[in-house]
């Protein structure tokens, strides 16, 4: 019995040697299938870890506030209720009348932002309804002319469709820390209105180095590049454009250098609560008082990320099964070719009783 087993093993190895190319192809099929499954599963784990990591850092606060947007609605339609849902033009008109929202004109006519009076009203509201809340905001120009392209004249390089972040550098972000490749924070880098910080992918496109003079579209003065930050610092689904083309940070004091921007007009407001467990109650109360504002809480973000994570897992399983199927077809085809070419040898071996 042992001798027969050893013969089978020697004969199998001999077949593998004789059919070198086909053996290699079969092994490649197996390796490709296994590698695809392992890599896809690793990618899924990494994405899940990112999605389910610090929700406060991803949301840039316990609550993220932005203006509602108007949409056409039939008379028979009912207004959507619940936090984070888009509101109708009626409530937006109310927000504009109350001075909480301001409407842009020009190419982006009808787009609303939170006015300086609205920022003050939100600070007052949180001071009266919560204990120790901290607010900061991000401003974004609503124009094709301002802060959408960037250039370094000395290097004769430029880039367009750039994501811009006008932030309060001493407060942003409320959770976590954004640091340059030299481990300097935004607060340390953005000391003057003419200081700028850019992402690594944008720096690579421009061939930029710290100390370069940078020209931003719509600005009356050039800026000095003070730092380069890893692209991942503002990555994710909320900054898809920035991940592709790059982004930069300016302090809100730089708004004065752009003719078509008004100071303290917020695109988004970020709130850090002293007691994060109250986030849902606070957000609900805020929307009741200001129905023309959208809120995204860490709870909302968690639910969204769980749905994305579940979809990614399903996609990985499907792609893994397809990889196994393709690899299996290659292996079966190779085995059929090998067997068909050695039919005579196999028949002789069977004839003599092996």
C-alpha positions, 0 to 999 in steps of 0.5 A: 500500500505504501509503495503504491502511494509513493509511486502515485506521488512520484508519478504526479511530480513527474507529470508536473515537471513534464507539463511545466507551462500548464502547471505554472498556469494552473498555479497562477490561477490558484494564486490569482484567486487566493490573492484576489480574495485576500486583497479584497477582504483586506480592503474591506477591513480597512474601509470598515475600520475607517468608516467605523473609526472616530465618528467625531473626527469624520464629522468634524464635530458632534453636530455638523450644521449646513443650510437647507436647499430648496427644491420644487414641490407639488402642492400635494406633496408633504414637507419632509420632516426630521433632522438632516432632511432638505426643506422647502423654499418656504422655510428657506425664505423664512431663514433669509427673512430672519437674517439667519441665511444669506442667498448668493447670486451670480452663477450660483444664484439661490445657494444659501449660506449661514450669515454672520447674524446666523452664526451669532444666533447659533452661538447664542442658542447653544449657550442657552440650551447646552453647557460648554458647547464650542462652535467653529465654521468653514467658509467656501466661496460661491463663485467660479472665480475665487479659490478654485485654481492655484498656481506657482508662477516661479515654477510655471505650474498650476492646477484647477478645480481645487477644493478650498477650506477657509477655516478658523485655524485656532479651532478647526478641527474640533476633534483630532489634529491636522498636522503637516508632514513636519508635525506642525498644526494648522494653528502654527502654520496659518499665522498670517492672512497670506499663509497657505497650507496645501495637500500632498497630492496638490503639492506633487502636481505643482512641484511645490515646496514649503516657502514657495509663493502661491497665487490663488484665483480671485485673491488680491495678494499672493500667499506663502506656502507654510506647510504640506499635509498628507492628503488623507487628512481631509479624505473621505466621501465628503471631500471626493474632489479634494482627493482627486485634485487636491485642496488647501487651507486658508484662515478665515482672515484671508477672506478679506483678500477676495473681492466676492467673499463676505467675512463670517459667512459659513458654509458649514458650522461644527459643534463640539458638545460638552456631553456628546451623549446629548447629541440627538436631543440637541440636534432635534431641538435645534431643527425645531427652532431653525427648520431651514438648517440641516444637521448631521450628527455622529449618530446619522454618520454612524448609520450611513457608514454602517450601510456603506460598510454592509454594501462593501462587504456584499460587494467583496463577497461577490467579487471573491466568488467571481474570482474563484469562478474564473480561477476554477475555470482556468484550472479545469481547462488546464487539467482537461488539456493535460489529461487529454494529452496523456490518455494513452499513458493513463490507459497503459497504467490502468491496464497494468493495474495501477 
